[in-house]
Amino acid sequence: MALKEHGQSTTDVRQGYQLDAAKLEPYLLKTVPGVVVPIKVSQFKLGQSNPTYLLTDANWISAVDTLAKLHKVNHVAIGLESYGRATGFFRRQIASLSKIAGAQAAVKDTEGVAVGPILGVDELAEWFKKYEVEDSTSIVHGDYK
């Protein structure tokens, strides 16, 4: 049985989406402390509405480790206490999910009939409301929330 792709797999960059590593490397050396060239550029296989690349420098530095370190930074100590919203994250996410699900349900098929709600979305939203965890504030890269 073949393994199912989950979107983390990468491949060589597809035709028409190539990045010029020779131009990218000097920029990264100037702006990203600790980066070591050469940079390997690959492209994620699945799940993006825009081309998404994995850049790996000559050190195998882990994005997970970097994100964990970012998450541990005390946002108040570095002057970010008034940046963004400190509470209500889960409620906002549930509201967004419900709004998007409603819009998707209203989409009409080729015969002009609304496709209807995605099964289980309302129950999922209710479950998250019922078991909502207490908010805590930390720094999170927006693409990884």
N, C-alpha and C positions, 0 to 999 in steps of 0.2 A: 504494500500500500504506500503510495507516494505521500510525503509529508506535505501538509497544507502550508501555503505561504501566509505569513502574518504581517507582512509589510516591513519587517526589519531587514529582509534580504536585500543585498545590493548587487549591481551588475556593472559592467563597463558602461560608461556614459553613452546614451543612445544617440544615434545620428541626428544632427541638428541641434543638440543640447550641450555640445562640448563647451568646456571652460578653458581659457588659455592659462594654463598653470604657470607659464613663464611670466605672465603679467600679474597673476594672483600672488605668487610667492613673495615678491618684494613688498607688496601691500601688507600681507600677513606678517612678515618679518618686522615691519614698521609699527603695526598696530596691535599685535597679539604677543604679549610678553611670553617668552619661553618657547615659542614655536620653533621647530627645527625642520628645515627643508632637506630633502624634497617632499612635496605634498603629493599624496595619492588622492585622486578624485574618482569617486564612484557615484552611482546614482541609485536611489532606492527604487525597487521594482514596482511596489504597489502603494496605493492609498493616498496619493497626493493630488490636489487639484492644480498645483504648480510643480514644475520639476524641482525635486529635492535631492540635494547632494550630500554625500558623506565625505568630509575632508579629513584625511588622516596624515598627521605629520610623522616625521622620522622617529619620534619618541613613543607610540601606541597608547598616548594619553587618553584616558577614558572620559567620555562625555558624562557618564553617570557619576564618576568621582567628582568632576568639576561641578556638575549641577548640585550634588550633595554639599559641597563646600559653599556654594552660593546660597543654598538653603539655610545654612548655619549662620550666615552673617546677620548680626543684630542690626535690623533696619533703623532702629531709633539711634543707635550709636553713630551711624554714618549720615544722619540727617534726613532720613526718608520717612519719618513718622507721619507726615501729612501727604505723602504720595500715594495715590490710589485709595481704595476703600478697605478699611481694616476689618470689616464684618460683612456678613451677608453673602459670602461667596457661593455657598451651596444653594441658597434660595435663588440667586441670580442664574446659576447654571440650570436649575430645574425650570425656571421661567423661560430661559432661552430654548431649552429642549422642547418644552411644551409649545412654544410659539412656532418653532421650526416644524415640529410634527404636525401642527394644525395647518400650516402652509402646504406641507407635503400632501396631507390628506385631501386638500382642495384641488390638487392638480388633476386635470382631466386626461383621460386616456384618449386613444385615437378615435374613439366613438363619441367623445364628448361627455363621458360619465366620470364623475369624481372617483379617484382611486380609493378614497376612504382612509381611515386611520390605520397606522401601523399597529398590528396586534401587540398588546402588552405595554405600549408606551405609557398609557395613562396609569396602569398599575405600577409600572416602574417609578414614575414620578411620585405617586402616592407613597410607595415604599421608602423612597429617599426622603420625603417630607417626614414620614413617621420616625425614621431612624437617623435623622440629621445629627451629625456630630457637632460638637462645639467648635466655633471658629477659633483659629489661631492665625497669627500673621507672620509671614515670612516672605523672603524674596524667592520667586519662582520665575524661570524663563517662560514667557508667554506661550511659546510653542510646545511646552512640556507640561502645562497645567492639566 
